[in-house]
Amino acid sequence: MGPEKKGRFNWIWPDVSTIDGSKWAIRQAFWAAILCVGATVLFAVVGMMGVKVFENLELDAWNLLDAGAFGAIAFGLSRYSRVAAVAGLVLYILERIMMWADVGFKSPIIAIIFTLAFVGGVRGTWAYRKQARLSAAPPNLPVMPA
């Protein structure tokens, strides 16, 4: 039974007790990173054309570095990297705080959804590594009496 069949709200706090569940949580974080890449590239290109997307927020070619960072994070998540998962969570939270400092507290629902996806990715990568390590370990065989 796949993780998506374990409940309607599994996306909020994914069940990472199995390898499949861990992979599903990591996939959520991967797609959150891909959406961050797409949105950042879109807004940076529009900003480079001189269009003001957000009041008090300067978007330009430098934002493409952020997109590249999220692209690298997405690549790392596709490889089940714990470093990429933690980097994605930290980078997303830092960028959201900086954006709110510039334009005010807006769109908290989207921020919560993306933060939950990245937290799930962190949980998923750590659980996946633990489960993979346990499944690769040789089984404990009973000692036969002589």
TIVO-2410 file (N, C-alpha, C; in nm, 3 decimals):
# residues 146
REC num residu      c1      c2      c3 atome chaine
REC   1      M   0.085  -0.118   0.000     N      A
REC   1      M   0.000   0.000   0.000    CA      A
REC   1      M   0.089   0.123   0.000     C      A
REC   2      G   0.069   0.212  -0.095     N      A
REC   2      G   0.151   0.331  -0.108    CA      A
REC   2      G   0.119   0.434  -0.002     C      A
REC   3      P   0.210   0.528   0.022     N      A
REC   3      P   0.190   0.628   0.126    CA      A
REC   3      P   0.071   0.718   0.098     C      A
REC   4      E   0.037   0.738  -0.030     N      A
REC   4      E  -0.075   0.826  -0.061    CA      A
REC   4      E  -0.209   0.765  -0.021     C      A
REC   5      K  -0.212   0.636   0.012     N      A
REC   5      K  -0.336   0.571   0.052    CA      A
REC   5      K  -0.350   0.566   0.203     C      A
REC   6      K  -0.261   0.626   0.277     N      A
REC   6      K  -0.265   0.618   0.422    CA      A
REC   6      K  -0.347   0.730   0.484     C      A
REC   7      G  -0.401   0.817   0.407     N      A
REC   7      G  -0.483   0.923   0.463    CA      A
REC   7      G  -0.478   1.047   0.378     C      A
REC   8      R  -0.586   1.119   0.385     N      A
REC   8      R  -0.600   1.240   0.306    CA      A
REC   8      R  -0.494   1.345   0.339     C      A
REC   9      F  -0.454   1.352   0.465     N      A
REC   9      F  -0.362   1.457   0.507    CA      A
REC   9      F  -0.220   1.407   0.527     C      A
REC  10      N  -0.184   1.298   0.460     N      A
REC  10      N  -0.049   1.245   0.470    CA      A
REC  10      N   0.054   1.346   0.418     C      A
REC  11      W   0.015   1.437   0.331     N      A
REC  11      W   0.109   1.535   0.276    CA      A
REC  11      W   0.152   1.634   0.383     C      A
REC  12      I   0.072   1.652   0.489     N      A
REC  12      I   0.107   1.748   0.595    CA      A
REC  12      I   0.222   1.694   0.679     C      A
REC  13      W   0.211   1.568   0.720     N      A
REC  13      W   0.315   1.505   0.800    CA      A
REC  13      W   0.329   1.362   0.749     C      A
REC  14      P   0.408   1.343   0.643     N      A
REC  14      P   0.418   1.211   0.579    CA      A
REC  14      P   0.466   1.102   0.675     C      A
REC  15      D   0.413   0.983   0.654     N      A
REC  15      D   0.457   0.866   0.728    CA      A
REC  15      D   0.588   0.818   0.667     C      A
REC  16      V   0.695   0.830   0.742     N      A
REC  16      V   0.827   0.793   0.691    CA      A
REC  16      V   0.877   0.665   0.757     C      A
REC  17      S   0.784   0.581   0.802     N      A
REC  17      S   0.824   0.457   0.869    CA      A
REC  17      S   0.862   0.346   0.772     C      A
REC  18      T   0.839   0.368   0.643     N      A
REC  18      T   0.880   0.271   0.541    CA      A
REC  18      T   0.967   0.342   0.438     C      A
REC  19      I   1.038   0.264   0.359     N      A
REC  19      I   1.120   0.322   0.254    CA      A
REC  19      I   1.033   0.395   0.152     C      A
REC  20      D   0.919   0.335   0.115     N      A
REC  20      D   0.828   0.401   0.020    CA      A
REC  20      D   0.774   0.532   0.076     C      A
REC  21      G   0.739   0.533   0.204     N      A
REC  21      G   0.690   0.656   0.267    CA      A
REC  21      G   0.797   0.763   0.272     C      A
REC  22      S   0.920   0.721   0.299     N      A
REC  22      S   1.032   0.816   0.301    CA      A
REC  22      S   1.055   0.875   0.163     C      A
REC  23      K   1.051   0.790   0.061     N      A
REC  23      K   1.070   0.838  -0.076    CA      A
REC  23      K   0.959   0.937  -0.114     C      A
REC  24      W   0.837   0.909  -0.069     N      A
REC  24      W   0.726   0.999  -0.101    CA      A
REC  24      W   0.746   1.136  -0.038     C      A
REC  25      A   0.793   1.139   0.088     N      A
REC  25      A   0.820   1.265   0.156    CA      A
REC  25      A   0.932   1.342   0.086     C      A
REC  26      I   1.034   1.269   0.041     N      A
REC  26      I   1.145   1.332  -0.031    CA      A
REC  26      I   1.097   1.389  -0.164     C      A
REC  27      R   1.009   1.316  -0.231     N      A
REC  27      R   0.954   1.362  -0.359    CA      A
REC  27      R   0.875   1.492  -0.341     C      A
REC  28      Q   0.803   1.503  -0.229     N      A
REC  28      Q   0.731   1.629  -0.201    CA      A
REC  28      Q   0.828   1.746  -0.193     C      A
REC  29      A   0.938   1.725  -0.120     N      A
REC  29      A   1.038   1.832  -0.107    CA      A
REC  29      A   1.103   1.861  -0.242     C      A
REC  30      F   1.128   1.757  -0.321     N      A
REC  30      F   1.184   1.776  -0.455    CA      A
REC  30      F   1.093   1.868  -0.537     C      A
REC  31      W   0.962   1.840  -0.539     N      A
REC  31      W   0.872   1.922  -0.619    CA      A
REC  31      W   0.856   2.062  -0.563     C      A
REC  32      A   0.867   2.077  -0.432     N      A
REC  32      A   0.865   2.211  -0.372    CA      A
REC  32      A   0.987   2.290  -0.421     C      A
REC  33      A   1.104   2.225  -0.426     N      A
REC  33      A   1.225   2.292  -0.476    CA      A
REC  33      A   1.210   2.328  -0.624     C      A
REC  34      I   1.151   2.238  -0.703     N      A
REC  34      I   1.130   2.266  -0.846    CA      A
REC  34      I   1.035   2.385  -0.862     C      A
REC  35      L   0.930   2.392  -0.782     N      A
REC  35      L   0.839   2.507  -0.789    CA      A
REC  35      L   0.909   2.635  -0.749     C      A
REC  36      C   0.999   2.628  -0.651     N      A
REC  36      C   1.077   2.746  -0.614    CA      A
REC  36      C   1.166   2.791  -0.729     C      A
REC  37      V   1.226   2.696  -0.799     N      A
REC  37      V   1.308   2.729  -0.917    CA      A
REC  37      V   1.222   2.801  -1.020     C      A
REC  38      G   1.108   2.743  -1.053     N      A
REC  38      G   1.021   2.801  -1.156    CA      A
REC  38      G   0.973   2.939  -1.121     C      A
REC  39      A   0.924   2.957  -0.999     N      A
REC  39      A   0.873   3.088  -0.957    CA      A
REC  39      A   0.985   3.192  -0.953     C      A
REC  40      T   1.102   3.152  -0.903     N      A
REC  40      T   1.213   3.246  -0.894    CA      A
REC  40      T   1.261   3.289  -1.033     C      A
REC  41      V   1.273   3.193  -1.124     N      A
REC  41      V   1.315   3.228  -1.260    CA      A
REC  41      V   1.211   3.320  -1.325     C      A
REC  42      L   1.085   3.286  -1.311     N      A
REC  42      L   0.979   3.368  -1.370    CA      A
REC  42      L   0.982   3.511  -1.318     C      A
REC  43      F   0.986   3.525  -1.185     N      A
REC  43      F   0.985   3.660  -1.128    CA      A
REC  43      F   1.115   3.736  -1.156     C      A
REC  44      A   1.228   3.665  -1.161     N      A
REC  44      A   1.355   3.732  -1.192    CA      A
REC  44      A   1.355   3.783  -1.335     C      A
REC  45      V   1.306   3.703  -1.430     N      A
REC  45      V   1.302   3.745  -1.570    CA      A
REC  45      V   1.207   3.863  -1.587     C      A
REC  46      V   1.092   3.857  -1.523     N      A
REC  46      V   0.998   3.969  -1.530    CA      A
REC  46      V   1.060   4.093  -1.467     C      A
REC  47      G   1.130   4.075  -1.355     N      A
REC  47      G   1.197   4.188  -1.291    CA      A
REC  47      G   1.308   4.246  -1.377     C      A
REC  48      M   1.379   4.160  -1.451     N      A
REC  48      M   1.485   4.208  -1.539    CA      A
REC  48      M   1.427   4.289  -1.654     C      A
REC  49      M   1.301   4.263  -1.690     N      A
REC  49      M   1.236   4.341  -1.796    CA      A
REC  49      M   1.183   4.474  -1.743     C      A
REC  50      G   1.202   4.500  -1.615     N      A
REC  50      G   1.162   4.628  -1.558    CA      A
REC  50      G   1.023   4.631  -1.499     C      A
REC  51      V   0.956   4.519  -1.494     N      A
REC  51      V   0.820   4.514  -1.438    CA      A
REC  51      V   0.830   4.493  -1.288     C      A
REC  52      K   0.759   4.575  -1.210     N      A
REC  52      K   0.757   4.560  -1.065    CA      A
REC  52      K   0.653   4.453  -1.032     C      A
REC  53      V   0.698   4.339  -0.981     N      A
REC  53      V   0.606   4.231  -0.946    CA      A
REC  53      V   0.550   4.253  -0.806     C      A
REC  54      F   0.638   4.280  -0.712     N      A
REC  54      F   0.598   4.304  -0.574    CA      A
REC  54      F   0.645   4.443  -0.533     C      A
REC  55      E   0.562   4.510  -0.458     N      A
REC  55      E   0.597   4.641  -0.405    CA      A
REC  55      E   0.714   4.624  -0.308     C      A
REC  56      N   0.814   4.708  -0.315     N      A
REC  56      N   0.932   4.709  -0.228    CA      A
REC  56      N   1.024   4.590  -0.246     C      A
REC  57      L   1.005   4.509  -0.348     N      A
REC  57      L   1.091   4.392  -0.367    CA      A
REC  57      L   1.160   4.404  -0.502     C      A
REC  58      E   1.291   4.414  -0.498     N      A
REC  58      E   1.370   4.425  -0.620    CA      A
REC  58      E   1.404   4.284  -0.670     C      A
REC  59      L   1.359   4.251  -0.789     N      A
REC  59      L   1.390   4.123  -0.850    CA      A
REC  59      L   1.472   4.148  -0.976     C      A
REC  60      D   1.587   4.081  -0.985     N      A
REC  60      D   1.674   4.100  -1.101    CA      A
REC  60      D   1.752   3.972  -1.128     C      A
REC  61      A   1.856   3.985  -1.208     N      A
REC  61      A   1.933   3.869  -1.249    CA      A
REC  61      A   2.000   3.798  -1.131     C      A
REC  62      W   2.028   3.869  -1.022     N      A
REC  62      W   2.089   3.806  -0.906    CA      A
REC  62      W   1.998   3.698  -0.847     C      A
REC  63      N   1.868   3.712  -0.866     N      A
REC  63      N   1.776   3.611  -0.815    CA      A
REC  63      N   1.790   3.478  -0.889     C      A
REC  64      L   1.853   3.480  -1.005     N      A
REC  64      L   1.876   3.355  -1.075    CA      A
REC  64      L   1.973   3.266  -0.998     C      A
REC  65      L   2.057   3.326  -0.912     N      A
REC  65      L   2.144   3.246  -0.825    CA      A
REC  65      L   2.060   3.165  -0.726     C      A
REC  66      D   1.954   3.228  -0.675     N      A
REC  66      D   1.862   3.155  -0.586    CA      A
REC  66      D   1.798   3.038  -0.660     C      A
REC  67      A   1.759   3.063  -0.782     N      A
REC  67      A   1.698   2.956  -0.862    CA      A
REC  67      A   1.799   2.842  -0.882     C      A
REC  68      G   1.924   2.878  -0.908     N      A
REC  68      G   2.028   2.777  -0.924    CA      A
REC  68      G   2.049   2.698  -0.796     C      A
REC  69      A   2.043   2.767  -0.682     N      A
REC  69      A   2.059   2.697  -0.553    CA      A
REC  69      A   1.945   2.598  -0.532     C      A
REC  70      F   1.822   2.641  -0.561     N      A
REC  70      F   1.709   2.549  -0.546    CA      A
REC  70      F   1.716   2.436  -0.649     C      A
REC  71      G   1.772   2.464  -0.767     N      A
REC  71      G   1.793   2.357  -0.865    CA      A
REC  71      G   1.891   2.253  -0.814     C      A
REC  72      A   1.998   2.299  -0.751     N      A
REC  72      A   2.097   2.207  -0.693    CA      A
REC  72      A   2.034   2.128  -0.578     C      A
REC  73      I   1.951   2.194  -0.501     N      A
REC  73      I   1.881   2.126  -0.391    CA      A
REC  73      I   1.788   2.019  -0.447     C      A
REC  74      A   1.714   2.052  -0.552     N      A
REC  74      A   1.625   1.953  -0.614    CA      A
REC  74      A   1.705   1.833  -0.666     C      A
REC  75      F   1.820   1.859  -0.727     N      A
REC  75      F   1.905   1.750  -0.774    CA      A
REC  75      F   1.949   1.663  -0.657     C      A
REC  76      G   1.992   1.727  -0.549     N      A
REC  76      G   2.034   1.652  -0.430    CA      A
REC  76      G   1.921   1.570  -0.372     C      A
REC  77      L   1.801   1.628  -0.370     N      A
REC  77      L   1.685   1.554  -0.319    CA      A
REC  77      L   1.654   1.433  -0.406     C      A
REC  78      S   1.678   1.446  -0.536     N      A
REC  78      S   1.654   1.332  -0.625    CA      A
REC  78      S   1.751   1.218  -0.595     C      A
REC  79      R   1.860   1.250  -0.525     N      A
REC  79      R   1.959   1.150  -0.485    CA      A
REC  79      R   1.945   1.115  -0.336     C      A
REC  80      Y   1.836   1.160  -0.273     N      A
REC  80      Y   1.805   1.133  -0.131    CA      A
REC  80      Y   1.911   1.191  -0.038     C      A
REC  81      S   1.963   1.308  -0.072     N      A
REC  81      S   2.068   1.372   0.007    CA      A
REC  81      S   2.012   1.443   0.129     C      A
REC  82      R   2.066   1.410   0.246     N      A
REC  82      R   2.025   1.478   0.369    CA      A
REC  82      R   2.073   1.623   0.370     C      A
REC  83      V   2.191   1.646   0.316     N      A
REC  83      V   2.245   1.782   0.309    CA      A
REC  83      V   2.154   1.870   0.224     C      A
REC  84      A   2.110   1.818   0.110     N      A
REC  84      A   2.020   1.894   0.023    CA      A
REC  84      A   1.886   1.920   0.092     C      A
REC  85      A   1.836   1.823   0.166     N      A
REC  85      A   1.708   1.841   0.235    CA      A
REC  85      A   1.718   1.951   0.340     C      A
REC  86      V   1.822   1.949   0.420     N      A
REC  86      V   1.841   2.052   0.523    CA      A
REC  86      V   1.866   2.187   0.457     C      A
REC  87      A   1.947   2.190   0.351     N      A
REC  87      A   1.974   2.315   0.281    CA      A
REC  87      A   1.846   2.373   0.222     C      A
REC  88      G   1.760   2.289   0.168     N      A
REC  88      G   1.634   2.336   0.113    CA      A
REC  88      G   1.547   2.400   0.219     C      A
REC  89      L   1.535   2.335   0.333     N      A
REC  89      L   1.454   2.390   0.442    CA      A
REC  89      L   1.511   2.522   0.492     C      A
REC  90      V   1.641   2.526   0.517     N      A
REC  90      V   1.705   2.647   0.569    CA      A
REC  90      V   1.696   2.761   0.467     C      A
REC  91      L   1.729   2.732   0.341     N      A
REC  91      L   1.724   2.837   0.239    CA      A
REC  91      L   1.583   2.890   0.221     C      A
REC  92      Y   1.484   2.802   0.218     N      A
REC  92      Y   1.346   2.847   0.200    CA      A
REC  92      Y   1.302   2.936   0.316     C      A
REC  93      I   1.331   2.895   0.438     N      A
REC  93      I   1.291   2.974   0.554    CA      A
REC  93      I   1.362   3.109   0.555     C      A
REC  94      L   1.493   3.109   0.528     N      A
REC  94      L   1.567   3.236   0.526    CA      A
REC  94      L   1.514   3.331   0.418     C      A
REC  95      E   1.489   3.277   0.299     N      A
REC  95      E   1.439   3.362   0.192    CA      A
REC  95      E   1.299   3.414   0.222     C      A
REC  96      R   1.217   3.332   0.284     N      A
REC  96      R   1.082   3.376   0.320    CA      A
REC  96      R   1.088   3.487   0.424     C      A
REC  97      I   1.177   3.474   0.523     N      A
REC  97      I   1.192   3.578   0.624    CA      A
REC  97      I   1.240   3.708   0.560     C      A
REC  98      M   1.338   3.697   0.469     N      A
REC  98      M   1.388   3.817   0.402    CA      A
REC  98      M   1.279   3.882   0.317     C      A
REC  99      M   1.199   3.801   0.249     N      A
REC  99      M   1.090   3.856   0.167    CA      A
REC  99      M   0.987   3.926   0.255     C      A
REC 100      W   0.951   3.863   0.366     N      A
REC 100      W   0.854   3.926   0.455    CA      A
REC 100      W   0.909   4.055   0.515     C      A
REC 101      A   1.041   4.061   0.538     N      A
REC 101      A   1.102   4.184   0.589    CA      A
REC 101      A   1.092   4.296   0.485     C      A
REC 102      D   1.099   4.260   0.356     N      A
REC 102      D   1.093   4.360   0.250    CA      A
REC 102      D   0.951   4.403   0.215     C      A
REC 103      V   0.861   4.308   0.205     N      A
REC 103      V   0.726   4.342   0.155    CA      A
REC 103      V   0.616   4.323   0.257     C      A
REC 104      G   0.649   4.277   0.375     N      A
REC 104      G   0.547   4.253   0.476    CA      A
REC 104      G   0.503   4.108   0.477     C      A
REC 105      F   0.430   4.072   0.581     N      A
REC 105      F   0.386   3.935   0.602    CA      A
REC 105      F   0.271   3.903   0.507     C      A
REC 106      K   0.302   3.829   0.401     N      A
REC 106      K   0.202   3.793   0.301    CA      A
REC 106      K   0.212   3.645   0.268     C      A
REC 107      S   0.105   3.588   0.223     N      A
REC 107      S   0.090   3.449   0.181    CA      A
REC 107      S   0.145   3.347   0.280     C      A
REC 108      P   0.097   3.351   0.406     N      A
REC 108      P   0.148   3.253   0.502    CA      A
REC 108      P   0.105   3.110   0.470     C      A
REC 109      I  -0.007   3.091   0.402     N      A
REC 109      I  -0.053   2.956   0.371    CA      A
REC 109      I   0.047   2.886   0.278     C      A
REC 110      I   0.091   2.956   0.174     N      A
REC 110      I   0.189   2.899   0.082    CA      A
REC 110      I   0.320   2.871   0.156     C      A
REC 111      A   0.361   2.963   0.242     N      A
REC 111      A   0.484   2.942   0.319    CA      A
REC 111      A   0.472   2.820   0.409     C      A
REC 112      I   0.358   2.800   0.470     N      A
REC 112      I   0.338   2.684   0.557    CA      A
REC 112      I   0.343   2.555   0.475     C      A
REC 113      I   0.277   2.553   0.360     N      A
REC 113      I   0.275   2.434   0.275    CA      A
REC 113      I   0.416   2.398   0.229     C      A
REC 114      F   0.492   2.497   0.182     N      A
REC 114      F   0.628   2.470   0.135    CA      A
REC 114      F   0.719   2.430   0.251     C      A
REC 115      T   0.704   2.495   0.365     N      A
REC 115      T   0.785   2.460   0.481    CA      A
REC 115      T   0.758   2.316   0.524     C      A
REC 116      L   0.630   2.277   0.525     N      A
REC 116      L   0.595   2.138   0.559    CA      A
REC 116      L   0.655   2.040   0.458     C      A
REC 117      A   0.656   2.078   0.331     N      A
REC 117      A   0.716   1.990   0.229    CA      A
REC 117      A   0.865   1.973   0.254     C      A
REC 118      F   0.934   2.083   0.284     N      A
REC 118      F   1.078   2.074   0.310    CA      A
REC 118      F   1.108   2.002   0.441     C      A
REC 119      V   1.025   2.022   0.543     N      A
REC 119      V   1.042   1.947   0.668    CA      A
REC 119      V   1.022   1.798   0.642     C      A
REC 120      G   0.920   1.765   0.562     N      A
REC 120      G   0.899   1.625   0.524    CA      A
REC 120      G   1.018   1.568   0.450     C      A
REC 121      G   1.082   1.650   0.366     N      A
REC 121      G   1.201   1.605   0.295    CA      A
REC 121      G   1.316   1.575   0.390     C      A
REC 122      V   1.333   1.658   0.492     N      A
REC 122      V   1.437   1.633   0.592    CA      A
REC 122      V   1.406   1.503   0.666     C      A
REC 123      R   1.283   1.489   0.711     N      A
REC 123      R   1.243   1.367   0.781    CA      A
REC 123      R   1.260   1.245   0.691     C      A
REC 124      G   1.219   1.260   0.565     N      A
REC 124      G   1.226   1.150   0.470    CA      A
REC 124      G   1.368   1.106   0.441     C      A
REC 125      T   1.459   1.201   0.421     N      A
REC 125      T   1.598   1.163   0.389    CA      A
REC 125      T   1.665   1.094   0.507     C      A
REC 126      W   1.641   1.143   0.627     N      A
REC 126      W   1.702   1.080   0.745    CA      A
REC 126      W   1.643   0.940   0.766     C      A
REC 127      A   1.511   0.927   0.752     N      A
REC 127      A   1.447   0.796   0.768    CA      A
REC 127      A   1.491   0.700   0.657     C      A
REC 128      Y   1.502   0.751   0.534     N      A
REC 128      Y   1.543   0.666   0.423    CA      A
REC 128      Y   1.683   0.609   0.447     C      A
REC 129      R   1.775   0.694   0.488     N      A
REC 129      R   1.913   0.648   0.512    CA      A
REC 129      R   1.916   0.543   0.623     C      A
REC 130      K   1.838   0.565   0.728     N      A
REC 130      K   1.834   0.469   0.839    CA      A
REC 130      K   1.775   0.336   0.791     C      A
REC 131      Q   1.665   0.342   0.717     N      A
REC 131      Q   1.600   0.221   0.669    CA      A
REC 131      Q   1.688   0.147   0.569     C      A
REC 132      A   1.756   0.221   0.482     N      A
REC 132      A   1.845   0.158   0.384    CA      A
REC 132      A   1.962   0.090   0.454     C      A
REC 133      R   2.014   0.154   0.558     N      A
REC 133      R   2.125   0.097   0.633    CA      A
REC 133      R   2.080  -0.031   0.705     C      A
REC 134      L   1.960  -0.028   0.763     N      A
REC 134      L   1.910  -0.146   0.834    CA      A
REC 134      L   1.880  -0.262   0.740     C      A
REC 135      S   1.828  -0.230   0.621     N      A
REC 135      S   1.796  -0.337   0.527    CA      A
REC 135      S   1.922  -0.397   0.464     C      A
REC 136      A   2.032  -0.322   0.463     N      A
REC 136      A   2.157  -0.371   0.406    CA      A
REC 136      A   2.239  -0.449   0.508     C      A
REC 137      A   2.206  -0.433   0.637     N      A
REC 137      A   2.281  -0.503   0.741    CA      A
REC 137      A   2.250  -0.653   0.736     C      A
REC 138      P   2.347  -0.735   0.761     N      A
REC 138      P   2.320  -0.879   0.761    CA      A
REC 138      P   2.227  -0.913   0.878     C      A
REC 139      P   2.140  -1.007   0.857     N      A
REC 139      P   2.048  -1.044   0.964    CA      A
REC 139      P   2.122  -1.110   1.080     C      A
REC 140      N   2.068  -1.093   1.199     N      A
REC 140      N   2.127  -1.157   1.316    CA      A
REC 140      N   2.085  -1.305   1.315     C      A
REC 141      L   2.180  -1.390   1.296     N      A
REC 141      L   2.152  -1.533   1.293    CA      A
REC 141      L   2.171  -1.592   1.431     C      A
REC 142      P   2.081  -1.679   1.471     N      A
REC 142      P   2.098  -1.741   1.603    CA      A
REC 142      P   2.221  -1.833   1.603     C      A
REC 143      V   2.285  -1.839   1.714     N      A
REC 143      V   2.402  -1.926   1.729    CA      A
REC 143      V   2.351  -2.066   1.762     C      A
REC 144      M   2.397  -2.161   1.683     N      A
REC 144      M   2.357  -2.301   1.704    CA      A
REC 144      M   2.440  -2.360   1.817     C      A
REC 145      P   2.376  -2.427   1.913     N      A
REC 145      P   2.456  -2.489   2.019    CA      A
REC 145      P   2.539  -2.605   1.963     C      A
REC 146      A   2.654  -2.627   2.021     N      A
REC 146      A   2.745  -2.731   1.972    CA      A
REC 146      A   2.706  -2.869   2.020     C      A
***
